[in-house]
């Protein structure tokens, strides 16, 4: 049995301040493949690797029930730049 979007969102929002969060179930609804975009000021001063390790640790129980999980993590300023580049 897979994880649902609400469980992922709740786990993330309870642990860190979120400026923007997009969770996409890429498994056609079965809850086994998720991609997230997460923006938080808590990422300031942290490398991408440190951010990903933090999120992986935070969601380790949920990720253990998935087939695949991908993440993009940004500070608010980095996200502004990312959105502007991809507009």
N, C-alpha and C positions, 0 to 999 in steps of 0.2 A: 504494500500500500504506500502510495506516495504522500508527499507533503502538500498542504494547500497554501495558497498565497497569503491568506490571513495569518496563518501560523508563522510564516517567515516574517511578514511585516511586523507582527506583534513582538517577536523576539528581537528584531533590529531596533524598533522604536523604544523598547524598554531599556536597551543597553546604551544607546548613543543618541546624541541630538541629531536630528535629521533635517536637512534643508530641502532635500529632494530625494525621492525614492521611487524607482520604477522596477517592478518585479514582473518578469515575463515568463509564463509557463510555456516552454518551447516543446512540450511533450503532448500536445493536443489534448490537454486536460487530465492526463493520468498522474501528474504531479511528480514526475521523475527526472525532469530536466528543466532547470531554471537559469535565467540570466538576470542579473540585477545591475542597476545603475544606482549608486548611492553617493550622495553629496552630504558632507558634514564638516563643520568647522573643527570637529575633533581630529580630523586628519591633518591639520596644519602641523608642519614640521616632521611628518612621518613619511618614509619612503613608500612607494607603491607596494613593495614586498611586505613591509611592516603592516600596512593597511590590510592587505589580503590575508596575512596570517591572523590578524586580529578578527576579521570577519569569519574566517574559517574556524577559529576557535570558538567564537560566539555561536556559530550555527553548526557546530560539529555533530550534534545529535540529529539535526534535520538533514544535513549533508550526507550522513551515513545511510539515510533512507532513499537517497537519490541515485540516479544513474550518472547525471552530469550537473555541474554547477559552474557558472562563470560569473565574474564580477568586474565591474568598472567602478573605481572609487575616485572621487574628486574632492578637493576643497571647493568652497563656493567660487573663488576666483578662477580656479582651473576649469570648473564647469562652465562658467561664463565664456571662457576662451574656447572650450570644446564646442559649445553650442554655436558660437559665432563662426567658427571654422566650417561647421557642418550645415550652416543655414543655406 
